[in-house]
């Protein structure tokens, strides 16, 4: 089930390979941007939570009388909930990007078999343990932040 044309010129092979590699590069760039925004957002949320949680008696004593300790505690509970949503959304974005990369690789393999078997061109993605290890961070970070946010949430519930 290859493409209509199997005998591509080297120029055509390079162009097709470059088009697919470019699309995969865009998806990898999206993963990087999502991770950067998640780290930035989570850092702000953790810093805000820590600043309030460590100074809770001080904070509540300076606030106007209608604001109670319970309302501040609700903020401390809300911050980790927002953090969990950010981590989940980031992970969903990473999954979507990797699904798209998989789709592009599959399409390349099935429609352009003669190019895929031409070993003079670079592979669309890396391979081996180093490539695998390089892609662990986008899977681990959202889970690590989610764990941190759950710990913060549990602590907030007991303040």
DOKOLMI-506120 format. One record per residue (C-alpha): residue in one letter; x, y, z. Coordinates in Angstrom, 1 decimal, decimal comma. Example, Ala and Ser with C-alpha at 12.3 -4.5 7.8 and 13.67 -1.06 7.14 Angstrom:
REC	r	u	v	w
REC	a	12,3	-4,5	7,8
REC	s	13,7	-1,1	7,1
END
This chain:
REC	r	u	v	w
REC	x	0,0	0,0	0,0
REC	x	2,7	2,4	-1,1
REC	x	2,3	5,7	-2,9
REC	x	1,4	6,0	-6,5
REC	x	5,0	6,6	-7,4
REC	x	7,8	4,4	-6,1
REC	x	10,8	5,7	-8,0
REC	x	11,4	9,1	-6,6
REC	x	14,4	11,2	-7,6
REC	x	16,8	12,1	-4,8
REC	x	15,5	15,7	-4,9
REC	x	11,9	14,5	-4,4
REC	x	13,0	12,1	-1,6
REC	x	14,8	15,0	0,2
REC	x	11,8	17,3	-0,2
REC	x	9,3	14,7	1,0
REC	x	11,6	13,7	3,9
REC	x	12,1	17,3	4,8
REC	x	8,4	18,0	4,8
REC	x	7,7	15,2	7,2
REC	x	10,7	16,1	9,4
REC	x	9,5	19,7	9,5
REC	x	6,0	18,7	10,7
REC	x	7,5	16,5	13,4
REC	x	9,8	19,3	14,4
REC	x	6,8	21,6	14,8
REC	x	5,1	19,1	17,1
REC	x	8,3	18,8	19,2
REC	x	8,4	22,5	19,4
REC	x	4,8	22,5	20,7
REC	x	5,8	20,0	23,3
REC	x	8,6	22,3	24,4
REC	x	6,4	25,3	24,5
REC	x	3,8	23,5	26,6
REC	x	6,4	22,3	29,0
REC	x	7,8	25,8	29,3
REC	x	4,4	27,3	30,1
REC	x	3,6	24,5	32,5
REC	x	6,8	25,0	34,4
REC	x	6,3	28,8	34,5
REC	x	2,6	28,5	35,6
REC	x	3,4	25,8	38,2
REC	x	6,3	27,8	39,6
REC	x	4,0	30,9	40,1
REC	x	1,3	28,8	41,7
REC	x	3,7	27,0	44,1
REC	x	5,4	30,3	45,0
REC	x	2,0	31,9	45,7
REC	x	0,8	29,0	47,8
REC	x	4,0	28,8	49,8
REC	x	4,0	32,6	50,5
REC	x	0,4	32,4	51,8
REC	x	0,7	29,0	53,6
REC	x	3,9	30,0	55,5
REC	x	2,6	33,4	56,6
REC	x	-1,0	32,4	57,2
REC	x	-1,4	34,0	60,7
REC	x	0,4	37,1	59,5
REC	x	-1,7	37,3	56,3
REC	x	-5,1	36,9	58,0
REC	x	-4,2	39,5	60,7
REC	x	-3,5	42,2	58,1
REC	x	-6,6	41,5	55,9
REC	x	-9,8	43,6	56,3
REC	x	-12,2	42,1	58,8
REC	x	-14,6	40,6	56,2
REC	x	-11,8	38,3	55,0
REC	x	-11,5	35,4	57,3
REC	x	-9,0	32,7	57,9
REC	x	-11,4	30,2	56,2
REC	x	-11,5	32,3	53,0
REC	x	-7,7	32,4	52,9
REC	x	-7,7	28,6	53,4
REC	x	-10,1	28,3	50,4
REC	x	-7,5	30,2	48,3
REC	x	-4,9	27,7	49,6
REC	x	-7,1	24,9	48,4
REC	x	-7,9	26,6	45,1
REC	x	-4,3	27,1	44,1
REC	x	-3,4	23,4	44,0
REC	x	-6,6	22,6	42,1
REC	x	-5,6	25,1	39,4
REC	x	-2,2	23,5	39,4
REC	x	-3,7	20,1	38,9
REC	x	-5,7	21,4	35,9
REC	x	-2,6	23,0	34,4
REC	x	-0,6	19,7	34,8
REC	x	-3,5	17,7	33,3
REC	x	-3,9	20,1	30,4
REC	x	-0,2	20,0	29,7
REC	x	-0,1	16,2	29,7
REC	x	-3,1	16,1	27,3
REC	x	-1,2	18,5	25,0
REC	x	1,9	16,3	25,1
REC	x	-0,2	13,2	24,3
REC	x	-1,8	15,0	21,4
REC	x	1,6	16,0	20,0
REC	x	3,0	12,6	20,3
REC	x	-0,1	11,1	18,6
REC	x	0,4	13,5	15,7
REC	x	4,1	12,5	15,5
REC	x	3,1	8,9	15,4
REC	x	0,5	9,6	12,7
REC	x	3,1	11,4	10,6
REC	x	5,6	8,6	11,0
REC	x	3,0	6,0	10,0
REC	x	1,9	8,0	7,0
REC	x	5,5	8,3	5,9
REC	x	6,2	4,6	6,3
REC	x	3,0	3,5	4,4
REC	x	2,8	6,1	1,6
REC	x	6,5	6,4	1,0
REC	x	8,1	3,0	1,5
REC	x	10,8	3,5	-1,1
REC	x	11,9	6,7	0,8
REC	x	11,7	5,0	4,2
REC	x	14,0	2,2	3,1
REC	x	16,5	4,6	1,5
REC	x	19,2	4,7	4,2
REC	x	20,9	7,7	2,7
REC	x	18,3	10,0	4,2
REC	x	17,9	10,7	7,9
REC	x	15,2	8,9	9,9
REC	x	12,2	11,0	10,8
REC	x	12,8	10,6	14,5
REC	x	15,7	9,3	16,6
REC	x	15,9	5,8	17,8
REC	x	17,4	3,8	20,6
REC	x	17,7	4,4	24,4
REC	x	19,1	8,0	24,1
REC	x	16,1	9,1	22,0
REC	x	13,7	7,4	24,5
REC	x	15,4	9,0	27,5
REC	x	15,3	12,4	25,8
REC	x	11,5	12,1	25,6
REC	x	10,9	11,2	29,3
REC	x	10,7	14,7	30,6
REC	x	7,3	15,7	29,0
REC	x	5,8	12,5	30,5
REC	x	7,3	12,8	34,0
REC	x	7,0	16,6	34,7
REC	x	3,2	16,9	34,6
REC	x	3,0	13,9	36,9
REC	x	5,6	15,3	39,3
REC	x	3,8	18,7	39,4
REC	x	0,4	16,9	39,9
REC	x	2,0	15,0	42,9
REC	x	3,3	18,2	44,3
REC	x	-0,1	19,9	43,9
REC	x	-1,9	17,0	45,6
REC	x	0,5	17,3	48,5
REC	x	-0,2	21,0	48,7
REC	x	-3,9	20,3	48,5
REC	x	-3,8	17,8	51,3
REC	x	-1,8	20,2	53,5
REC	x	-4,2	23,0	52,8
REC	x	-7,2	20,8	53,9
REC	x	-5,5	20,3	57,3
REC	x	-4,5	23,9	58,0
END
